[in-house]
Amino acid sequence: MKIPNFYSVIVPVYNGEKTVRLLYEKTADFFHSHNLKFELIFVHDKGPDRSLDELINLQNENNKTVKLIRLTKNFGQHNATICGIANASGNFIITMDEDLQHNPFDIAKLINTQNDENYDVVYGKYDIRKHSKFRNLGSSLLKFLIQKGIPDIHKDYSSFRLIKNEIAQALPLMQNSYTFMDGYISWITAHCGSCVVSHNERIGGHSSYDTRKLIQHTINIFVTFSNFPLKLLTKTSIFIFFINLAYTIYILYRKLTLDDFATGYPSLIIAIGFGVSLIMLSLGIIGEYLYRINLKTTKKPNYFFFD
């Protein structure tokens, strides 16, 4: 007999005082209207508003479907989401934002897409983003850089996701100084899909991601998950080495044939050229070792399979 699917909806809450109740009501309406079993796990990430009071009331009123996890300090959206996953009971995990920019009724699209191809992960791809033009431009640029730095990441990755429980439960095992869920997912599976979902105007509050934090977020991702900067440094050092070698040969040829350089110039240029090349090449080699140490500390799995 097939066991009915049970869905755990994870919502990290930072600034959701005005939205969490409406989010619960819309989410519950969706699952009840489709006769699906669910739990809604709110992870309070120590925001600046009174969202915790609202969450406590919601839990008291709906203790069969609402779980509340209270973090001791602000750990960030990805860490809060993984904390929720570690405490989820469903055989499918759905992650959503607190601000109702994700439409709970679009969960049906995630479920249907997952059913079509039995995807491990399904991302919600926004048709039109309802951020400011500047925010959209910055997000698109940073997303482009991340995809270049982490080529295995799904092109439509977003915080609106449906994940098989077997995949989701591997995420809390990969602990490091910076958490990026979609980077972790790219380490575990390539069987990911996406579907177009709506992106609504934010209701109340403000986003915790300003321009500075978005840039910092991207830098941290590159440092933790990508070896692109190191590869660029190594290739650049090799290129400069061969340029210096060619110029050295040219200097020696001129010295031996024409001898038209000032005294000491050839030896000075050769010493500087080889010195710079050696320093850059050494930095590239050291960087490669550091990247491998970083991979070990991030607990990137050597393989993953289903039982």
TAJO-V452656 format. One record per run of one state. SS is the DSSP state (A for helix, B for strand, O for the rest). FROM is the first residue (numbers start at 0). TO is the last residue. If there is no record, write none. Layout:
SS	FROM	TO
SS	FROM	TO
//
This chain:
O	0	4
B	5	12
O	13	18
A	19	32
O	33	35
B	36	43
O	44	49
A	50	60
O	61	64
B	65	69
O	70	75
A	76	85
O	86	90
B	91	95
O	96	100
B	101	101
O	102	102
A	103	116
O	117	119
B	120	125
O	126	131
A	132	148
O	149	159
B	160	163
A	164	170
O	171	179
A	180	187
O	188	190
B	191	196
O	197	197
B	198	198
O	199	209
A	210	224
O	225	226
A	227	256
O	257	263
A	264	296
O	297	306
//
